[in-house]
Structures are given as structure tokens and as C-alpha cells.
């Protein structure tokens, strides 16, 4: 049988798999074009507050990690958490440094927040916040129970003590409420609980506007440095390795820009790894101390960043639960934390009746987005979602969130 050229090519096509024929083509080739894996929104503006835990976002910018993954970043220091929320809601910022409870409040429309669904695919850090008391309590108040007689006396006199947090549904509000209530002090009935932006805490205490506050670093150590107050307790003493700040996006932005979100998370992973190497922390402190970011002496930032805790009342220690940014599955957005925050919204009357713990947590906390980014980086993830977490006062199990929320003797339960 005579075989011509056409017959030979037909037989070759049948015998040769398509994958082999395409094996020599460049990666990303599809038909006559290339698959585009670049960020949909390459020019991104990130909001931050002047706090030590803004470091992953700032360092991703300064180290060129955003640029490495196709993001042209601009960092915008904002005046308050309300501004952070509003600029993300309006689209002026595309991603943001945020308190963990804020995306829940915005998604649910709580406490004055306009309804704007937000997502958390990345936890920025754990630990590193504290409660500072004015020097007049030094040597007298070491626990919340020690504070109760002072709170009772001030309330009876008609001038209740004033304590500050940074935003009503935020982490500092919950830490302050939790601590006061543990000593028998009702945060909504026995004292005045006020909102002050983090960088303004020290100045307000200095002029006598408040008796204590809860905030992130460096504003606790700054009060000690300025001889205004002392640290009565750190938040990691209440809950070792507790979640703190997050990198948040609106749900709309994350849905329309999946490759952009993945690029941001990959950049944050690299900067978080860098920060958690102790030899890099002096450089991190120097960078974030600049006026553009925190505007505070780098020495005040560095001590607690290295776990060196001087409480200002004679106590000193090397804290094993200092602020971390990458270790111990730090960045995994476990929905356990959503259940805990919702339990506190329930406890303090911010919602009526039992919230939809499962539905809301699944909507806001997005381990799927986290896993996509880690898979592309080849990072093995060992974190477990919805696992119980150990607190100083016991274990919080998300399966029993409603029982936990209604178990406290001091509360504002509604319905």
C-alpha cells in the first residue's frame, strides 16, 4: 500500500496524544492566546492605622512583595477605625488593616455600620494588645477585681470611671469588656466606655480624660515611657495566641478580583515570614516607626515586638506569646474566631437573639481564599477549621457558642 503525506499525518495525529503535541508550547498558552493570571486590579490602595500590627502590609510594600506579584501598592494611614471602614466601603481603599470584628459588624449592619458585606481571607497577627491603667492605680490594681471598689465608689459619686477602646465591635472593645466583667464590673452600667482612636490614647490619658484603655502596641508601652500609665494585663494573658487584626476586602471586590486577592495574600505571606524572623525585627521596627506609618520612636516599638515586657509596675518578663505574624498557623482565617466574636455580640446585646453563627462565619471568614494562595506558593497548611481554642478561663468550643454566650453572669442579652 502506497502511503502518501496526508495519510501519514492522519495516522500520526491519531497515535500522538494532544498533550504531547502541546508539550513544547509555553506555559499559559490556550488556543491562540495566553491565559492571563495577572491581578485584575493591579493598582491597589491599602488602609492602615498607626499600630505595630500593620507591619505585614507595610513590609509587603517596602520589601517589594506586592510588586513581585503584580500589585502596585499605595499605603494610606487613616485617622480612625471608622475612616478605615468607610474608605473600604466606598472603594477608596481596596484592601485594609482592620479589627477582626469590623467585617462582621459591616456585613450585619451593626452599631451604626452601613450594610456592606466584607470578607476576611487573612489574619495579620496574633497577641500583642494590652490594657493600660493610669498611674494613680499603680500598686493598688493588679486584677479586674481590684478595680471594682474604685469603680463602685466613682459610680456612687456620680462620676463613673472612664475606659477607652478603639471601636465598638472591635477586638479592644471585647478585651476591655471581658476584663472588666471578670472583676464584676458591668462595662455598660458601672463605668463609661468610650471610643478613642489608637494614636490618641496616650494624650487623652495624659490630660485625665480616662482611667484606662485597651489598645494595640506601641501605645501601651508609650504610656509607660511617658510615665502616664502601666500595663495591668496583656490580651495574650487572657487568650494565648488570640487572633487580632485582619486584612479585609469587601465581598464585592473579592468576588470580582480573585487573582488580585490571591496576589495580595501571597505578598503578605512573604512579608509575614520575614517579620517573624527575630533578626529582622529591628529593621521592621525602624520601618514602621516612620511618620508615614506609626510616627513613634523605634525603640518603643521594638521591645514588645521582641517579647520584652516591662509592665511599668515592677514586673518584667520575656513573654513567649509576643506578637506573631506567621508562626503557628497565625494567618489561617479559622471560623472558630467568627463564632467567638458573634458570641460576644450576643453577650453584649449587639444582636437580638442567637445569631446565625455558622452562616455568618462562613460568609465573612474565607479559608478557601487563603488556601488558594497558599497552594500557589506551595505552602503546606496544617490548620484545622472550627477547632476548639484554649483561653485562660477555659476552652471555647464553637459547637457550643450559644451556650457560651449566655453563660456569663454579667451581660446585656436580648431575647
C-alpha positions as a printed Julia matrix, in Angstrom:
415×3 Matrix{Float64}:
   0.0    0.0    0.0
   1.36   3.35  -1.0
   1.33   5.86   1.87
   1.17   9.49   0.89
   1.92  12.52   3.07
  -1.72  13.17   4.03
  -2.24   9.57   5.22
   0.96   9.72   7.26
  -0.14  12.92   9.04
  -3.57  11.47   9.87
  -2.02   8.37  11.41
   0.43  10.48  13.41
  -2.38  12.63  14.78
  -4.31   9.57  15.96
  -1.27   7.97  17.54
   0.05  11.09  19.29
  -1.77  12.47  22.38
  -2.68  16.14  22.31
  -0.64  16.74  25.48
   2.49  15.57  23.7
   1.84  17.81  20.74
   1.44  20.79  23.07
   4.25  19.9   25.46
   6.72  22.21  23.79
   4.48  25.27  23.98
   4.98  27.93  26.67
   3.03  27.68  29.95
  -0.24  29.62  29.86
  -0.89  29.05  26.14
  -4.57  28.45  25.37
  -5.56  28.1   21.72
  -4.08  31.12  20.02
  -3.75  33.2   23.25
  -2.25  33.1   26.74
  -4.2   32.63  29.98
  -3.97  35.87  31.97
  -3.03  35.19  35.61
  -2.17  38.81  36.42
  -4.19  40.76  39.03
  -7.44  42.22  37.73
  -6.77  45.38  39.77
  -3.01  45.96  39.76
  -3.16  49.42  41.37
  -4.23  48.95  44.98
  -4.6   51.31  47.91
  -4.31  49.78  51.41
  -5.58  51.48  54.56
  -3.68  51.17  57.83
  -3.87  52.52  61.38
  -0.75  53.58  63.32
  -0.22  50.28  65.13
   2.58  47.71  65.26
   0.32  45.08  63.71
   0.14  46.99  60.41
   3.62  45.55  59.74
   2.7   42.79  57.23
   1.01  45.29  54.89
   3.7   47.93  55.31
   6.57  45.47  54.86
   4.92  43.83  51.82
   5.01  47.31  50.31
   8.51  48.25  51.48
  10.13  44.9   50.61
   8.63  44.87  47.12
   6.49  41.79  47.76
   3.33  43.39  46.38
   5.27  44.38  43.27
   6.58  40.82  42.91
   3.02  39.58  42.42
   1.9   42.37  40.12
   0.44  44.8   42.65
   1.33  48.5   42.56
   0.63  49.39  46.19
  -0.09  52.66  47.95
  -0.29  52.74  51.77
  -2.74  55.21  53.29
  -2.52  55.92  57.04
  -6.01  56.7   58.32
  -7.11  58.61  61.41
  -9.52  56.1   62.94
 -11.17  52.73  62.5
 -14.36  54.46  61.36
 -12.4   56.02  58.49
 -10.88  52.62  57.71
 -14.37  51.13  57.44
 -15.8   53.99  55.39
 -12.95  54.13  52.88
 -13.19  50.39  52.26
 -16.97  50.61  51.96
 -16.73  53.44  49.42
 -13.96  51.76  47.42
 -11.38  54.47  48.14
  -9.21  51.74  49.67
  -9.21  48.28  48.1
  -7.84  46.26  51.0
  -7.3   47.23  54.6
  -5.79  46.65  58.02
  -8.86  46.05  60.19
 -10.11  44.87  63.57
 -11.44  41.32  63.33
 -14.94  42.25  64.48
 -15.41  45.04  61.96
 -16.15  42.95  58.83
 -18.8   41.11  60.88
 -20.4   44.37  62.02
 -20.36  45.77  58.47
 -21.73  42.57  56.94
 -24.54  42.54  59.53
 -25.14  46.31  59.66
 -24.47  46.56  63.41
 -23.66  49.53  65.65
 -24.12  52.18  63.01
 -22.27  50.34  60.26
 -23.93  50.54  56.83
 -24.64  47.06  55.48
 -21.63  46.21  53.35
 -20.59  42.54  53.17
 -16.87  42.11  53.85
 -14.56  39.11  53.85
 -11.52  38.06  55.86
  -9.17  35.73  53.96
  -6.11  36.57  56.1
  -5.35  37.12  59.79
  -2.46  39.58  60.1
  -1.28  38.75  63.61
  -1.9   37.22  67.0
  -1.35  38.62  70.5
   0.29  41.94  71.37
  -2.53  44.13  72.73
  -2.87  45.25  76.36
  -4.92  47.16  78.93
  -3.22  50.25  80.35
  -4.3   51.91  83.6
  -3.47  55.39  84.85
  -0.6   55.65  87.32
  -2.97  56.51  90.17
  -3.91  52.82  90.29
  -0.31  51.57  90.36
   0.3   49.3   93.33
  -3.44  49.16  94.0
  -4.94  47.46  90.94
  -3.42  44.24  89.59
  -6.63  42.49  88.56
 -10.13  43.47  87.46
 -11.41  42.51  90.93
  -9.03  45.07  92.42
 -10.62  47.72  90.21
 -14.19  47.04  91.36
 -14.1   49.09  94.62
 -12.78  52.09  92.69
 -15.48  51.64  90.02
 -18.21  51.32  92.66
 -17.04  54.41  94.53
 -16.81  56.53  91.37
 -20.25  55.4   90.22
 -21.77  56.24  93.61
 -20.23  59.71  93.46
 -21.9   60.39  90.13
 -18.63  60.46  88.17
 -18.07  56.93  86.82
 -14.6   55.84  85.77
 -13.89  56.18  82.05
 -12.27  53.42  80.0
 -11.48  53.62  76.3
 -11.39  51.16  73.45
 -10.82  51.81  69.76
 -14.1   50.78  68.07
 -17.35  49.29  69.5
 -17.39  45.91  67.64
 -13.6   45.61  67.57
 -11.12  43.46  69.42
 -10.13  46.08  72.0
 -13.76  46.62  72.96
 -14.18  42.89  73.57
 -10.94  42.57  75.54
 -11.88  45.55  77.73
 -15.41  44.28  78.29
 -14.17  40.76  79.03
 -11.59  42.0   81.58
 -13.9   44.41  83.41
 -16.7   41.83  83.62
 -14.29  39.23  85.02
 -13.93  41.52  88.03
 -17.66  42.08  88.49
 -17.76  45.44  86.67
 -20.52  45.9   84.09
 -18.96  47.82  81.16
 -22.28  49.41  80.17
 -23.66  50.19  83.64
 -20.8   50.69  86.09
 -18.32  52.77  84.06
 -18.23  54.93  80.93
 -16.86  53.03  77.94
 -15.7   55.47  75.28
 -14.17  55.27  71.8
 -10.76  56.82  71.12
  -8.54  56.26  68.03
  -5.34  54.33  68.92
  -2.77  57.14  68.4
  -4.81  59.45  70.65
  -4.95  57.13  73.67
  -1.83  58.37  75.46
  -2.63  62.07  75.01
  -6.17  61.61  76.33
  -4.98  59.73  79.41
  -2.33  62.39  79.99
  -4.96  65.11  80.31
  -7.09  62.97  82.64
  -9.92  62.1   80.26
  -9.8   58.39  81.11
  -8.71  55.94  83.76
  -7.72  53.08  81.48
  -7.72  51.9   77.9
  -7.25  48.87  75.71
  -5.24  49.27  72.52
  -2.54  47.69  70.38
   1.13  48.49  70.58
   3.06  50.71  70.69
   0.54  52.81  72.64
   0.71  50.73  75.84
   4.49  50.9   76.14
   4.36  54.56  75.11
   2.25  55.31  78.21
   4.92  53.7   80.38
   7.7   55.54  78.55
   5.87  58.84  79.1
   5.22  57.94  82.78
   1.46  58.18  82.31
   0.3   54.62  83.0
   1.19  50.95  83.36
   0.15  47.68  81.74
  -2.2   45.78  84.04
  -2.7   42.8   81.68
  -1.87  41.79  78.13
  -4.53  40.3   75.9
  -2.44  37.15  75.41
  -2.74  36.58  79.16
  -6.5   36.39  78.63
  -6.27  34.28  75.48
  -2.86  32.94  74.39
  -2.41  33.24  70.62
  -5.71  35.04  70.15
  -6.48  36.46  66.69
  -6.11  40.2   66.31
  -6.02  42.32  63.13
  -7.01  41.12  59.66
  -6.59  42.07  56.05
 -10.13  42.64  54.81
 -11.81  43.28  51.47
 -15.39  43.97  50.51
 -17.12  40.82  49.32
 -17.83  42.58  46.03
 -14.14  43.34  45.43
 -13.03  39.81  46.35
 -15.62  38.27  44.02
 -14.67  40.48  41.07
 -10.91  40.29  41.69
  -9.96  36.75  42.76
  -6.48  36.89  41.22
  -5.83  40.24  42.88
  -6.78  38.87  46.31
  -4.57  35.82  45.74
  -1.64  38.09  44.79
  -2.13  40.19  47.93
  -2.21  37.12  50.18
   0.94  35.73  48.62
   2.72  39.03  49.21
   1.5   39.12  52.82
   2.79  35.59  53.36
   6.3   36.6   52.31
   6.32  39.71  54.5
   4.91  37.8   57.47
   7.64  35.18  57.18
  10.21  37.98  57.07
   8.8   39.7   60.18
   8.74  36.5   62.23
  12.5   36.06  61.88
  13.7   37.72  65.06
  16.84  39.04  63.38
  14.61  41.11  61.07
  12.55  42.75  63.79
  14.91  45.7   64.4
  14.54  46.62  60.73
  10.78  46.13  60.88
  10.59  48.43  63.92
  12.64  51.07  62.11
  10.47  50.97  59.0
   7.05  51.03  60.66
   8.17  53.7   63.15
   8.46  56.26  60.36
   5.98  59.18  60.32
   4.29  57.71  57.24
   3.23  54.66  59.23
   3.26  55.0   63.05
   5.34  58.06  63.95
   6.83  56.72  67.17
  10.41  56.08  68.36
  11.52  52.7   67.04
  12.81  51.64  70.47
   9.29  51.8   71.91
   8.04  49.56  69.1
  10.94  47.09  69.21
  10.89  45.98  72.86
   7.45  44.37  72.82
   7.95  43.26  69.23
  10.79  41.15  70.66
   8.68  39.93  73.57
  10.48  42.1   76.15
   7.73  43.2   78.51
   8.25  45.86  81.16
   4.8   46.38  82.67
   5.7   49.68  84.29
   4.85  48.5   87.82
   7.96  46.48  88.62
   7.06  43.37  86.63
   9.31  42.35  83.77
   9.35  39.22  81.63
  10.22  37.68  78.29
   6.74  36.84  77.07
   6.55  33.63  74.97
   3.26  34.86  73.49
   4.57  38.09  72.0
   3.09  39.33  68.73
   3.47  36.85  65.87
   2.66  37.29  62.19
   3.21  33.89  60.59
   4.08  31.17  63.12
   1.64  28.57  64.48
  -0.84  28.87  61.57
  -1.23  32.53  62.51
  -2.76  33.65  59.22
  -5.41  30.94  58.77
  -8.9   32.53  59.0
 -10.5   29.87  61.19
 -14.23  30.24  61.58
 -13.8   29.41  65.27
 -12.98  33.09  65.72
 -16.16  34.14  63.96
 -18.2   32.04  66.37
 -16.4   33.63  69.35
 -16.94  37.19  68.12
 -20.58  36.53  67.41
 -20.91  35.06  70.92
 -19.66  38.39  72.3
 -22.01  40.39  70.08
 -24.74  38.21  71.58
 -23.47  38.59  75.15
 -23.36  42.37  74.99
 -26.74  42.87  73.31
 -25.38  43.91  69.93
 -27.74  41.38  68.32
 -31.21  40.23  69.33
 -31.48  36.5   69.84
 -28.97  33.9   68.73
 -27.07  34.98  65.61
 -26.51  32.64  62.68
 -23.1   31.53  63.92
 -22.46  29.14  61.05
 -23.87  31.16  58.17
 -22.3   34.49  59.11
 -18.9   32.98  59.94
 -18.81  31.12  56.63
 -19.72  34.29  54.76
 -17.08  36.51  56.4
 -14.16  34.19  57.16
 -12.81  32.71  53.93
 -10.27  29.9   54.39
 -10.93  28.93  50.76
  -9.29  32.14  49.53
  -6.4   31.61  51.93
  -5.89  28.03  50.74
  -5.83  29.09  47.08
  -2.96  31.48  47.72
  -1.02  29.01  49.85
  -1.43  26.28  47.22
   0.06  28.56  44.57
   3.02  29.23  46.87
   3.44  25.56  47.67
   2.88  26.18  51.4
   1.62  23.22  53.42
  -1.28  24.21  55.68
  -1.85  22.2   58.86
  -4.5   24.41  60.5
  -7.9   22.93  61.39
 -11.05  24.94  60.9
 -13.69  25.14  63.66
 -11.39  23.6   66.27
 -11.85  24.42  69.99
  -9.44  27.05  71.3
  -7.95  27.34  74.77
  -8.45  30.58  76.68
  -7.13  31.48  80.12
 -10.59  30.97  81.62
 -11.31  27.68  79.84
 -11.9   26.25  76.39
 -14.14  27.84  73.79
 -15.78  25.25  71.54
 -17.58  26.74  68.53
 -20.15  23.93  68.7
 -21.34  25.41  72.0
 -21.17  29.08  71.01
 -24.71  29.99  72.06
 -24.39  28.17  75.38
 -21.11  30.01  75.96
 -22.61  33.39  75.06
 -25.46  33.01  77.55
 -23.36  31.58  80.39
 -21.87  34.82  81.76
 -23.33  36.43  84.91
 -22.64  39.93  83.52
 -24.24  40.56  80.13
 -26.72  42.57  78.04
 -28.55  39.6   76.49
 -31.55  40.46  74.32
 -34.12  37.79  73.51
